[in-house]
Amino acid sequence: MTPYAWLQELGPGEVVKTSHRIEKMVCSIGTDANSDIQLRGKGIADVHAQLRTTPKGTSLEAVGGERLVVNGRRCDAHALQAGDVVDIGSVRLRFHIGQQREPAARTLSGPVHAQEDLLGALARFSESLAGSYDVDRLLETMLDSILAVTRASRGVVLLLVDEKPQVRVTRSLTMGTQPSASPLAISDSIVDRVLQTRQPVIVSDALNDREFNAAQSVMDFKICSVLCVPLMVRGELLGAIYLSNDNVVNLFTEESRDVATVFAGQAAMVLRNAILISDLKLSNQSLTQQIERMNFGSLIGACDSMREMFRKIEKVAGTDISVLIEGETGTGKELVAGEIHRRSNRAKGPFVVINCGAIPANLLESELFGHVRGAFTGAVVTRDGKFQQAHGGTLFLDEIGELPLALQVKLLRVLEDRKVSRVGDSQGRDVDIRIVAATNRTLSEEVKTGNFREDLFYRLNVVRLHLAPLRDRGEDVMMLARYFLKRQAEELSVRINGFSEDAVRAMHLHRWPGNIRELENRIKKAVIFCDTRTITAADLDLGALQAGRIEPLNEAKETFARGYVRRILEINGGNRAQTSKDLGVDVRTVFRYLEREREDDASPEFD
């Protein structure tokens, strides 16, 4: 038998309450849950003492000046001998060397009080697991407890990774905890049997067992007794616990198997949660790193159109030229304008925003240019307009396409002269600003219809940036969705693991008429009303789309071709002849795509 050392914890009348095996070269003793030998009693510090084992023997040392009594004498350190009695606070311990003979309370069969102590051991085991989500720490605690109640000399925990068992933690009475790369005396054949059948296996004498004696690992390591039980929770196989003794045959009984199975089942439930939390942390870290790689200041995206947008912003930000941003409502035009400002030489100046479509026409002139006292009814004080407020910085004119024609004339004069005259004042004042404008309309078409002045259009359209709608940004939909989910979950202090498969499918199928603003609002509402930790399509109010139609390849090609023709036509200012020449097709092909687009626009759109 392999000798080892242990401490017996004594109760009244020197009755042995429990035993603590000394399994490491250095073992801590105290009340802390992370102590290698945890004691409960009065006068004991979190870390009270430590045991140090060397080839010459085992010594006991006090930590931090705590009280330590050996054989009735106070000391700071002592070289332990078999039979020494140690008092730590109100707890008395006796030191032993040699093959441990388990007290009645540690046996797996016997009188009623033995079974009661086994239940106590299970209760203490469950308590030690509670509140811990460190996977390796959980596995070590589990293995220590199972070794204690089964009297195995060696234990290994294997976890399934990509459906293959991998050693995660090992424990030996002589080796202590070993890294998974260390040589291990385990039988792959026995482990495979347990994983395949999901049933525990007892091998009383592996060297003489008909089924396993021919296994190479059994012969190489001369394995004797083996007990292997699956780690399962709610029908899910997580791995296996392998226990063995290389010197004793017939060590494990059916009772040993039952006890190990109970401990493994209890640990598996906690382990499953710990693995999920660990995976969630890794997922959050990965998401954060991904967002950091894919973001551009306050902008997030990885599709080709967004990367091209980032490149243009980088180039145009350092200049003072005017920029026109076009895109559907909710695509993030104000964020683009803000990013241009933050990267410009005017970053320390003000960034002033005005929505030209949200202010009544009779008040918009005063908002833009300011007014003097008495200029109109209600003008009781002189007030600066947005142009003067943005002096030294950037003025963002949102929804510029909504600006009335009369104000377009005045805006053009300000842009040309860089002077602002307040309403009711004939004196002009110099302003030093940069203009960034945005619209959800196509201003070139508005010019043709006479709704927007051509000279103002060219004054604003020095550099044009087009923001693609969310439905055309591919995987950016899920990247933004995960970003919004993480942000909303943190703000509302709720734990959401992610999106269900039907939610992911629905988000890819949805046309997103409200674009990024709609996506953010749907996720915010889903986080509030979600009843589980996974957001479904129903939570997003997209339940009807989870079985939605995926566009066939031929239709997808047609959709792409139509969009591409429209894009080249815009580049050529609506010139169909030049567009057909650039595309290498007959002009009738261009007309055909335009006709189909008009037919689609006339039909109701499915959202």
C-alpha positions in Angstrom: 0.0 0.0 0.0 1.1 3.5 -0.8 1.7 5.4 2.5 0.5 8.9 3.0 -0.3 11.4 5.8 -3.5 12.7 7.2 -5.0 14.6 10.1 -7.9 13.2 12.2 -10.3 15.8 13.5 -11.3 14.7 17.1 -14.5 15.4 18.9 -15.4 14.9 22.6 -13.9 11.8 24.1 -11.2 11.7 21.3 -13.9 10.4 18.9 -12.8 10.8 15.3 -15.2 13.2 13.6 -13.6 13.3 10.2 -10.2 13.0 8.5 -8.3 15.4 6.2 -5.8 14.0 3.8 -2.6 15.9 3.2 -2.4 15.8 -0.6 -0.1 18.7 -1.5 3.5 19.7 -0.8 2.1 22.8 0.9 -1.4 22.7 2.4 -3.2 25.7 4.0 -5.3 25.3 7.1 -8.1 27.7 8.2 -11.7 28.6 8.0 -11.5 30.1 4.4 -13.5 28.1 1.8 -10.4 28.1 -0.4 -8.2 26.5 2.4 -6.9 23.0 1.5 -8.0 21.8 5.0 -11.0 23.8 6.1 -11.8 23.8 9.8 -14.8 25.2 11.7 -14.5 26.4 15.2 -13.7 29.3 17.5 -10.3 31.0 17.5 -9.4 29.9 14.0 -8.2 32.5 11.4 -9.0 32.4 7.7 -5.6 31.1 7.0 -4.2 29.9 10.4 -1.4 27.5 9.5 0.2 25.5 6.8 1.6 22.0 6.4 4.8 21.6 4.4 5.8 18.1 3.2 9.3 17.3 2.0 11.2 14.0 1.6 12.4 14.4 5.3 8.8 14.6 6.6 5.9 17.0 7.3 6.2 20.2 9.3 3.4 22.5 10.7 3.9 26.3 10.6 1.8 29.1 12.1 0.8 31.9 9.6 0.8 35.5 10.6 1.6 35.0 14.3 -1.5 32.9 14.9 -1.7 30.6 18.0 -0.5 27.1 17.4 -0.4 24.3 20.1 1.3 20.9 19.5 1.2 18.2 22.2 0.1 20.9 24.7 3.0 23.3 24.0 2.6 26.6 22.1 5.0 26.9 19.1 5.4 28.7 15.8 6.6 25.6 13.9 6.9 21.9 14.6 8.2 18.8 12.7 5.2 16.5 13.0 5.6 12.9 14.2 2.9 10.2 14.0 0.5 10.6 16.9 1.2 14.3 17.5 -1.9 16.2 18.7 -2.4 19.7 17.3 -4.8 22.3 18.8 -5.9 25.0 16.4 -8.4 27.2 18.1 -11.2 25.0 19.5 -10.4 22.2 17.0 -8.1 19.2 18.0 -6.3 17.2 15.3 -4.1 14.1 15.4 -1.3 13.5 12.8 -1.0 10.1 11.2 1.5 8.6 8.7 0.9 5.4 6.8 -2.1 3.7 5.1 -5.2 5.4 6.4 -7.7 3.3 8.2 -11.0 5.1 7.7 -13.0 5.7 10.9 -16.6 4.3 11.0 -18.0 7.6 9.9 -16.0 7.5 6.6 -17.0 4.0 5.6 -19.6 3.4 2.9 -21.5 0.8 4.9 -22.2 0.1 8.5 -24.3 1.6 11.3 -26.8 4.4 10.9 -24.4 7.1 12.1 -22.0 6.2 9.3 -24.7 6.9 6.7 -25.7 10.1 8.4 -22.0 11.3 8.2 -22.0 10.4 4.5 -25.0 12.6 4.1 -23.2 15.3 6.0 -20.2 14.9 3.7 -22.6 15.4 0.7 -24.1 18.5 2.4 -20.6 19.9 3.0 -19.7 19.1 -0.6 -22.7 20.9 -2.0 -22.0 23.9 0.3 -18.4 24.1 -1.0 -19.7 24.1 -4.6 -22.3 26.8 -4.0 -21.5 30.2 -5.4 -18.3 29.2 -7.2 -18.1 29.5 -11.0 -14.4 28.7 -11.4 -14.6 25.5 -13.4 -11.1 24.2 -12.4 -11.7 24.9 -8.7 -15.1 23.1 -8.9 -13.5 20.1 -10.5 -10.7 19.9 -7.8 -13.2 20.2 -5.0 -15.4 17.5 -6.6 -12.4 15.2 -7.1 -11.2 15.7 -3.5 -14.6 14.9 -2.0 -15.1 11.8 -4.2 -11.6 10.5 -3.4 -12.3 10.9 0.3 -15.5 8.9 0.3 -14.4 6.1 -2.0 -10.8 5.7 -0.7 -9.4 5.8 -4.2 -5.7 6.8 -4.5 -5.9 8.5 -7.8 -8.6 10.5 -9.6 -9.1 12.1 -13.0 -11.8 14.3 -14.4 -12.3 14.3 -18.2 -14.6 16.8 -20.0 -15.9 16.4 -23.5 -14.5 18.9 -25.9 -15.8 18.6 -29.5 -17.2 15.2 -28.3 -13.8 13.9 -27.4 -12.7 13.4 -23.8 -9.9 15.6 -22.6 -8.2 15.5 -19.1 -9.0 18.6 -17.2 -7.9 17.9 -13.6 -6.0 15.0 -11.9 -5.4 14.2 -8.3 -3.1 11.7 -6.6 -2.4 11.1 -3.0 1.3 11.3 -3.7 1.3 13.7 -6.6 -1.3 16.3 -5.6 -2.9 18.2 -8.5 -1.2 17.7 -11.8 -1.5 19.5 -15.1 -3.4 17.7 -17.8 -0.2 17.2 -19.8 1.3 14.8 -17.1 1.3 11.1 -17.7 -1.8 9.5 -16.4 -2.5 5.9 -15.4 -5.9 5.7 -16.9 -7.5 3.1 -19.2 -8.9 4.6 -22.3 -11.0 1.5 -22.9 -12.8 1.9 -19.6 -13.4 5.6 -20.2 -14.8 4.9 -23.7 -17.2 2.3 -22.3 -18.6 4.7 -19.8 -19.0 7.5 -22.3 -20.7 5.3 -24.9 -23.1 3.6 -22.4 -23.5 6.5 -20.1 -23.4 4.0 -17.2 -20.8 3.6 -14.4 -18.2 0.8 -14.6 -16.5 -1.1 -11.8 -13.4 -3.2 -12.6 -12.3 -5.0 -9.4 -9.1 -6.5 -10.9 -8.2 -4.9 -14.2 -5.1 -7.1 -14.8 -7.3 -10.2 -14.6 -10.5 -8.8 -16.1 -11.4 -10.6 -19.3 -12.8 -7.5 -21.0 -10.0 -5.0 -20.1 -6.9 -7.0 -19.3 -5.7 -6.8 -22.9 -6.0 -3.0 -23.0 -2.5 -1.5 -23.5 -3.1 1.1 -20.7 -4.0 -1.6 -18.2 -0.9 -3.6 -19.0 1.4 -0.6 -19.1 0.3 1.0 -15.8 -0.6 -2.3 -14.0 -4.0 -0.9 -13.0 -5.9 -2.8 -10.3 -9.2 -1.3 -9.1 -11.1 1.1 -11.3 -14.3 3.0 -10.8 -15.5 5.3 -13.6 -18.8 7.2 -13.6 -20.3 9.6 -16.1 -20.8 13.3 -15.5 -24.3 14.0 -16.6 -27.0 16.7 -16.0 -30.5 16.5 -17.5 -29.4 13.9 -20.0 -26.4 15.9 -21.2 -23.1 14.1 -21.0 -20.3 16.5 -19.8 -17.5 13.9 -19.3 -16.5 11.3 -16.8 -14.8 10.8 -13.4 -12.1 8.1 -13.3 -11.0 6.7 -10.0 -8.4 4.0 -9.5 -5.9 2.3 -7.1 -2.8 0.7 -8.6 -2.2 -1.5 -5.5 -5.5 -2.8 -4.2 -7.9 -5.1 -5.9 -11.6 -5.3 -5.2 -11.5 -1.8 -3.6 -14.7 -0.5 -5.2 -18.1 -1.9 -4.5 -21.6 -1.2 -5.8 -22.0 1.2 -2.8 -18.9 3.0 -3.9 -20.4 3.3 -7.4 -23.7 4.7 -6.0 -21.9 7.2 -3.8 -19.7 8.4 -6.6 -22.7 8.7 -8.9 -24.6 10.9 -6.3 -21.6 13.2 -5.8 -21.0 13.4 -9.6 -24.6 14.2 -10.3 -24.6 17.0 -7.6 -21.4 18.4 -9.1 -22.6 18.1 -12.7 -25.4 20.6 -12.1 -23.1 23.2 -10.7 -20.5 22.4 -13.3 -23.0 22.9 -16.2 -23.8 26.4 -14.9 -20.1 27.2 -14.4 -19.3 26.2 -17.9 -22.2 28.3 -19.3 -21.1 31.3 -17.3 -17.5 30.8 -18.4 -18.6 30.5 -22.1 -20.8 33.6 -21.7 -17.8 35.5 -20.3 -15.6 34.4 -23.2 -18.4 35.2 -25.6 -18.7 38.7 -24.1 -14.9 39.2 -24.3 -15.0 38.0 -27.9 -17.8 40.3 -28.7 -16.1 43.2 -27.1 -12.9 42.5 -29.0 -14.8 42.1 -32.2 -16.6 45.4 -31.8 -13.4 47.1 -31.0 -11.9 45.7 -34.2 -15.0 46.6 -36.3 -15.9 50.0 -34.9 -14.9 53.4 -36.1 -15.4 55.6 -33.1 -19.2 55.6 -32.5 -19.8 53.7 -35.8 -19.9 49.9 -36.0 -19.7 47.8 -39.1 -17.7 45.3 -41.1 -19.4 45.1 -44.5 -17.7 46.5 -47.6 -19.9 49.6 -47.7 -19.1 50.5 -44.1 -15.4 50.0 -44.6 -15.5 52.3 -47.6 -17.5 54.8 -45.4 -14.7 54.7 -42.7 -12.1 55.3 -45.4 -13.9 58.3 -46.8 -14.5 59.8 -43.3 -10.8 59.4 -42.5 -9.9 61.4 -45.6 -12.5 64.1 -45.5 -12.5 64.8 -41.8 -9.2 66.7 -41.8 -10.5 69.2 -44.4 -13.1 72.0 -44.1 -15.1 71.1 -47.2 -18.9 70.6 -47.0 -20.2 67.0 -46.8 -23.6 65.7 -47.8 -24.7 62.4 -46.2 -27.6 60.5 -47.8 -29.3 57.5 -46.4 -32.7 56.2 -45.2 -34.1 57.2 -41.9 -32.4 55.4 -39.0 -29.2 54.5 -40.8 -27.1 56.7 -38.4 -26.4 59.9 -40.4 -26.0 62.0 -37.3 -23.4 59.5 -36.0 -21.4 59.9 -39.2 -21.6 63.7 -38.9 -20.4 63.5 -35.3 -17.5 61.3 -36.3 -16.5 63.7 -39.0 -16.5 66.5 -36.4 -14.5 64.5 -33.8 -11.8 63.7 -36.3 -11.6 67.2 -37.7 -9.4 70.2 -36.7 -12.6 71.6 -35.2 -13.1 68.8 -32.7 -12.6 71.2 -29.7 -15.3 73.5 -31.1 -19.1 73.0 -30.8 -21.0 70.4 -32.7 -24.5 71.9 -33.3 -27.4 69.9 -34.7 -30.6 71.2 -36.2 -33.4 69.1 -37.8 -34.7 71.1 -40.6 -37.8 68.9 -40.9 -38.8 69.1 -37.3 -39.2 72.9 -37.0 -42.1 74.9 -38.5 -41.1 76.9 -41.5 -42.0 80.3 -39.8 -39.6 79.5 -36.9 -36.9 77.8 -38.9 -35.3 81.1 -40.1 -34.9 82.4 -36.6 -33.5 79.0 -35.4 -30.9 79.0 -38.1 -29.8 82.7 -38.2 -31.1 84.1 -34.9 -33.2 87.3 -34.3 -33.1 90.7 -32.7 -35.5 91.9 -30.1 -38.8 93.1 -31.6 -38.2 91.4 -34.9 -41.5 89.6 -34.6 -44.2 88.9 -32.1 -42.7 87.0 -29.2 -39.1 88.1 -29.9 -38.5 89.7 -26.5 -34.8 89.2 -26.5 -32.0 89.1 -29.0 -30.9 85.6 -29.7 -28.1 83.9 -31.7 -29.1 81.2 -34.2 -27.5 77.8 -34.8 -24.9 79.3 -37.2 -23.5 81.6 -34.6 -23.7 78.9 -31.9 -21.6 76.7 -34.1 -18.9 79.3 -34.6 -15.5 77.6 -34.6 -17.1 74.2 -34.9 -19.5 72.1 -37.1 -23.1 72.7 -38.0 -25.1 69.6 -38.8 -28.2 70.3 -40.9 -30.3 67.2 -40.7 -33.0 66.5 -43.2 -31.8 69.4 -45.4 -34.2 68.2 -48.1 -37.1 69.5 -46.0 -35.8 73.1 -46.1 -38.3 75.5 -47.7 -37.2 77.1 -51.0 -37.2 80.6 -49.5 -34.7 79.6 -46.8 -32.6 77.7 -49.3 -31.8 81.1 -50.9 -30.7 82.6 -47.6 -28.7 79.5 -46.7 -26.9 79.6 -50.0 -26.0 83.3 -49.3 -24.6 82.4 -45.9 -22.5 79.6 -47.3 -21.1 81.8 -50.0 -20.4 84.9 -47.9 -19.8 83.2 -44.5 -21.9 86.0 -42.9 -25.1 85.7 -41.0 -27.8 88.3 -40.6 -30.2 87.9 -37.7 -33.9 88.2 -38.5 -34.8 91.9 -38.1 -31.1 93.0 -38.4 -29.4 94.3 -41.5 -25.9 93.9 -40.2 -24.0 90.7 -41.1 -21.7 88.9 -38.7 -18.8 86.6 -39.7 -19.1 82.9 -38.9 -16.4 80.3 -39.0 -18.2 77.0 -39.4 -18.1 73.7 -41.3 -21.4 72.5 -42.9 -22.4 68.8 -42.8 -25.8 68.2 -44.2 -27.9 65.0 -44.3 -31.1 63.9 -46.0 -33.2 60.7 -46.5 -34.1 62.0 -50.0 -32.1 61.8 -53.2 -31.3 65.5 -53.7 -30.3 65.1 -57.3 -33.9 63.9 -58.0 -35.3 66.8 -55.9 -33.3 69.2 -58.0 -34.9 67.8 -61.2 -38.4 68.2 -59.7 -37.6 71.8 -58.6 -38.0 71.0 -54.9 -34.3 71.8 -54.2 -32.1 74.5 -55.6 -29.4 73.2 -57.9 -26.8 75.9 -56.8 -27.3 75.0 -53.2 -27.1 71.3 -54.0 -23.7 71.7 -55.5 -22.6 73.9 -52.7 -23.5 71.2 -50.2 -22.5 68.2 -52.3 -18.8 68.7 -52.4 -18.3 65.3 -50.9 -21.2 62.9 -50.8 -21.4 59.9 -48.4 -24.1 57.3 -48.9 -25.1 55.2 -45.9 -26.4 51.7 -46.9 -29.7 50.6 -45.3 -29.3 47.9 -42.7 -30.9 45.2 -44.9 -28.0 45.6 -47.3 -25.3 45.3 -44.6 -25.2 41.5 -44.2 -23.7 40.2 -41.0 -23.6 43.8 -39.6 -27.2 43.1 -38.5 -26.1 40.5 -36.0 -23.0 42.4 -34.9 -25.2 45.4 -34.1 -27.8 43.3 -32.5 -25.3 41.7 -30.1 -23.8 45.1 -29.3 -27.3 46.6 -28.5 -28.2 43.5 -26.4 -25.0 43.7 -24.3 -25.5 47.5 -23.8 -29.2 47.2 -22.8 -28.6 44.2 -20.5 -25.9 46.1 -18.7 -28.1 49.2 -18.4 -31.1 47.3 -17.1 -29.0 44.9 -14.9 -30.5 41.7 -16.5 -28.7 38.6 -17.6 -29.5 37.6 -21.2 -27.4 34.8 -22.9 -28.1 35.8 -26.5 -30.6 35.2 -29.4 -32.4 32.0 -30.3 -32.0 30.5 -33.7 -35.5 31.7 -34.8 -34.6 35.2 -33.7 -31.4 35.2 -35.7 -33.3 33.9 -38.8 -36.1 36.5 -38.3 -33.6 39.4 -38.0 -31.9 38.3 -41.3 -35.3 38.0 -43.1 -36.7 41.3 -41.8 -36.4 44.3 -44.2 -35.7 46.8 -41.4 -37.6 49.8 -42.8 -36.5 51.8 -39.6 -32.9 50.5 -40.0 -30.6 50.7 -37.0 -33.0 52.8 -34.9 -35.7 50.1 -35.4 -33.2 47.3 -34.5 -32.1 49.1 -31.3 -35.7 49.8 -30.2 -36.8 46.2 -30.8 -34.0 44.8 -28.8 -34.5 47.3 -25.9 -38.2 46.2 -25.7 -37.2 42.5 -26.0 -34.7 42.8 -23.1 -37.5 44.3 -20.9 -40.2 41.8 -21.7 -38.1 38.6 -22.3 -39.2 35.9 -19.9 -36.2 33.7 -20.4 -32.4 34.3 -20.8 -32.7 33.9 -24.6 -34.4 36.4 -26.8 -36.7 34.8 -29.3 -38.3 36.1 -32.6 -41.6 36.6 -30.6 -39.7 38.8 -28.1 -38.6 41.0 -31.1 -42.1 41.0 -32.5 -40.7 39.2 -35.5 -42.4 35.9 -34.8 -44.2 35.8 -38.2 -40.8 35.9 -40.0 -39.2 32.8 -38.4 -40.7 30.7 -41.2 -40.2 33.4 -43.8 -39.3 33.0 -47.4 -35.6 33.0 -48.4 -35.1 34.5 -51.8 -34.1 31.9 -54.5 -30.7 32.5 -56.2 -32.2 33.7 -59.5 -34.3 36.3 -57.7 -31.3 37.3 -55.6 -29.3 37.9 -58.8 -32.2 39.9 -60.2 -32.3 42.0 -57.0 -28.6 42.7 -57.1 -28.6 43.6 -60.8 -31.5 46.0 -60.3 -29.7 47.7 -57.4 -26.5 47.9 -59.4 -28.2 49.5 -62.4 -29.8 52.1 -60.1 -26.4 52.8 -58.5 -24.6 53.4 -61.8 -27.5 55.5 -63.0 -27.2 57.7 -60.0 -23.4 58.1 -60.6 -24.2 59.2 -64.2 -26.8 61.7 -63.0 -29.7 59.8 -64.5 -28.2 59.5 -68.0 -29.5 56.2 -69.3 -27.4 56.1 -72.4 -24.2 56.6 -70.5 -25.3 54.0 -68.0 -26.0 51.4 -70.6 -22.6 52.1 -72.2 -20.8 51.7 -68.8 -22.6 48.5 -68.1 -22.1 47.1 -71.5 -25.8 46.4 -72.1 -28.5 47.7 -74.4 -30.3 50.8 -73.2 -33.5 48.8 -73.3 -32.1 46.7 -70.5 -31.7 49.8 -68.3 -35.3 50.7 -69.1 -36.5 47.2 -68.2 -34.9 47.4 -64.7 -36.3 50.8 -64.1 -39.8 49.6 -65.1 -39.6 46.6 -62.7 -38.5 49.0 -59.9 -41.5 51.2 -60.5 -43.8 48.1 -60.4 -42.3 47.0 -57.1 -42.6 50.5 -55.6 -46.3 50.5 -56.5 -46.9 47.2 -54.8 -47.2 46.9 -51.0 -44.0 46.0 -49.2 -43.9 43.0 -46.8 -42.1 44.0 -43.6 
